[in-house]
């Protein structure tokens, strides 16, 4: 079934709206990151903790804006030791 002209226009508008939110989120992340940078001079561990929370928060927002869905099958038990995160994808 062919798309009507109004459906094509709505799709084009949706792309611009998503792009606007994408740029806004990246700019907001950069501003907030710049504001917390002085914490790095006081404590590296605190800076890493805050940075991890910020990255998690903004990446979650970005996934929602772009319409991505994340499905988690198993969550690891929370431990005090370090973790290694491995991405499961191929790059060509």
CNS distance restraints for C-alpha pairs under 8 A (distance, minus, plus):
assign (resid   3 and name CA) (resid   7 and name CA) 6.17 0.50 0.50
assign (resid   3 and name CA) (resid   8 and name CA) 6.67 0.50 0.50
assign (resid   4 and name CA) (resid   8 and name CA) 6.47 0.50 0.50
assign (resid   5 and name CA) (resid   9 and name CA) 6.26 0.50 0.50
assign (resid   6 and name CA) (resid  10 and name CA) 6.14 0.50 0.50
assign (resid   7 and name CA) (resid  11 and name CA) 6.26 0.50 0.50
assign (resid   8 and name CA) (resid  12 and name CA) 6.28 0.50 0.50
assign (resid   9 and name CA) (resid  13 and name CA) 6.17 0.50 0.50
assign (resid  10 and name CA) (resid  14 and name CA) 6.10 0.50 0.50
assign (resid  11 and name CA) (resid  15 and name CA) 6.45 0.50 0.50
assign (resid  12 and name CA) (resid  16 and name CA) 6.64 0.50 0.50
assign (resid  13 and name CA) (resid  17 and name CA) 6.24 0.50 0.50
assign (resid  14 and name CA) (resid  18 and name CA) 6.12 0.50 0.50
assign (resid  15 and name CA) (resid  19 and name CA) 6.08 0.50 0.50
assign (resid  16 and name CA) (resid  20 and name CA) 6.08 0.50 0.50
assign (resid  17 and name CA) (resid  21 and name CA) 6.31 0.50 0.50
assign (resid  18 and name CA) (resid  22 and name CA) 6.00 0.50 0.50
assign (resid  18 and name CA) (resid  65 and name CA) 6.46 0.50 0.50
assign (resid  18 and name CA) (resid  66 and name CA) 6.58 0.50 0.50
assign (resid  19 and name CA) (resid  23 and name CA) 6.18 0.50 0.50
assign (resid  20 and name CA) (resid  24 and name CA) 6.10 0.50 0.50
assign (resid  21 and name CA) (resid  25 and name CA) 5.97 0.50 0.50
assign (resid  21 and name CA) (resid  65 and name CA) 7.03 0.50 0.50
assign (resid  22 and name CA) (resid  26 and name CA) 6.26 0.50 0.50
assign (resid  22 and name CA) (resid  62 and name CA) 6.81 0.50 0.50
assign (resid  22 and name CA) (resid  65 and name CA) 7.41 0.50 0.50
assign (resid  23 and name CA) (resid  27 and name CA) 6.10 0.50 0.50
assign (resid  24 and name CA) (resid  28 and name CA) 6.03 0.50 0.50
assign (resid  25 and name CA) (resid  29 and name CA) 6.05 0.50 0.50
assign (resid  25 and name CA) (resid  58 and name CA) 7.14 0.50 0.50
assign (resid  25 and name CA) (resid  61 and name CA) 7.97 0.50 0.50
assign (resid  25 and name CA) (resid  62 and name CA) 7.11 0.50 0.50
assign (resid  26 and name CA) (resid  30 and name CA) 6.23 0.50 0.50
assign (resid  27 and name CA) (resid  31 and name CA) 6.23 0.50 0.50
assign (resid  28 and name CA) (resid  32 and name CA) 6.17 0.50 0.50
assign (resid  29 and name CA) (resid  33 and name CA) 5.97 0.50 0.50
assign (resid  29 and name CA) (resid  54 and name CA) 7.77 0.50 0.50
assign (resid  29 and name CA) (resid  58 and name CA) 6.83 0.50 0.50
assign (resid  30 and name CA) (resid  34 and name CA) 6.11 0.50 0.50
assign (resid  31 and name CA) (resid  35 and name CA) 6.32 0.50 0.50
assign (resid  32 and name CA) (resid  36 and name CA) 6.42 0.50 0.50
assign (resid  33 and name CA) (resid  37 and name CA) 6.24 0.50 0.50
assign (resid  33 and name CA) (resid  51 and name CA) 7.51 0.50 0.50
assign (resid  33 and name CA) (resid  54 and name CA) 7.99 0.50 0.50
assign (resid  36 and name CA) (resid  40 and name CA) 7.58 0.50 0.50
assign (resid  36 and name CA) (resid  47 and name CA) 7.57 0.50 0.50
assign (resid  37 and name CA) (resid  41 and name CA) 7.55 0.50 0.50
assign (resid  37 and name CA) (resid  47 and name CA) 7.52 0.50 0.50
assign (resid  38 and name CA) (resid  42 and name CA) 7.09 0.50 0.50
assign (resid  39 and name CA) (resid  43 and name CA) 6.17 0.50 0.50
assign (resid  39 and name CA) (resid  44 and name CA) 7.55 0.50 0.50
assign (resid  39 and name CA) (resid  46 and name CA) 7.23 0.50 0.50
assign (resid  39 and name CA) (resid  47 and name CA) 5.71 0.50 0.50
assign (resid  40 and name CA) (resid  44 and name CA) 5.10 0.50 0.50
assign (resid  40 and name CA) (resid  46 and name CA) 7.49 0.50 0.50
assign (resid  40 and name CA) (resid  47 and name CA) 5.11 0.50 0.50
assign (resid  43 and name CA) (resid  47 and name CA) 6.26 0.50 0.50
assign (resid  44 and name CA) (resid  48 and name CA) 6.14 0.50 0.50
assign (resid  45 and name CA) (resid  49 and name CA) 6.26 0.50 0.50
assign (resid  46 and name CA) (resid  50 and name CA) 6.15 0.50 0.50
assign (resid  47 and name CA) (resid  51 and name CA) 5.93 0.50 0.50
assign (resid  48 and name CA) (resid  52 and name CA) 6.03 0.50 0.50
assign (resid  49 and name CA) (resid  53 and name CA) 6.43 0.50 0.50
assign (resid  50 and name CA) (resid  54 and name CA) 6.19 0.50 0.50
assign (resid  51 and name CA) (resid  55 and name CA) 6.06 0.50 0.50
assign (resid  52 and name CA) (resid  56 and name CA) 6.11 0.50 0.50
assign (resid  53 and name CA) (resid  57 and name CA) 6.10 0.50 0.50
assign (resid  54 and name CA) (resid  58 and name CA) 6.10 0.50 0.50
assign (resid  55 and name CA) (resid  59 and name CA) 5.87 0.50 0.50
assign (resid  56 and name CA) (resid  60 and name CA) 6.13 0.50 0.50
assign (resid  57 and name CA) (resid  61 and name CA) 6.43 0.50 0.50
assign (resid  58 and name CA) (resid  62 and name CA) 6.11 0.50 0.50
assign (resid  59 and name CA) (resid  63 and name CA) 6.13 0.50 0.50
assign (resid  60 and name CA) (resid  64 and name CA) 6.41 0.50 0.50
assign (resid  61 and name CA) (resid  65 and name CA) 6.27 0.50 0.50
assign (resid  62 and name CA) (resid  66 and name CA) 6.15 0.50 0.50
assign (resid  63 and name CA) (resid  67 and name CA) 6.02 0.50 0.50
assign (resid  63 and name CA) (resid  68 and name CA) 5.12 0.50 0.50
assign (resid  63 and name CA) (resid  69 and name CA) 7.25 0.50 0.50
assign (resid  64 and name CA) (resid  68 and name CA) 6.11 0.50 0.50
assign (resid  64 and name CA) (resid  69 and name CA) 7.70 0.50 0.50
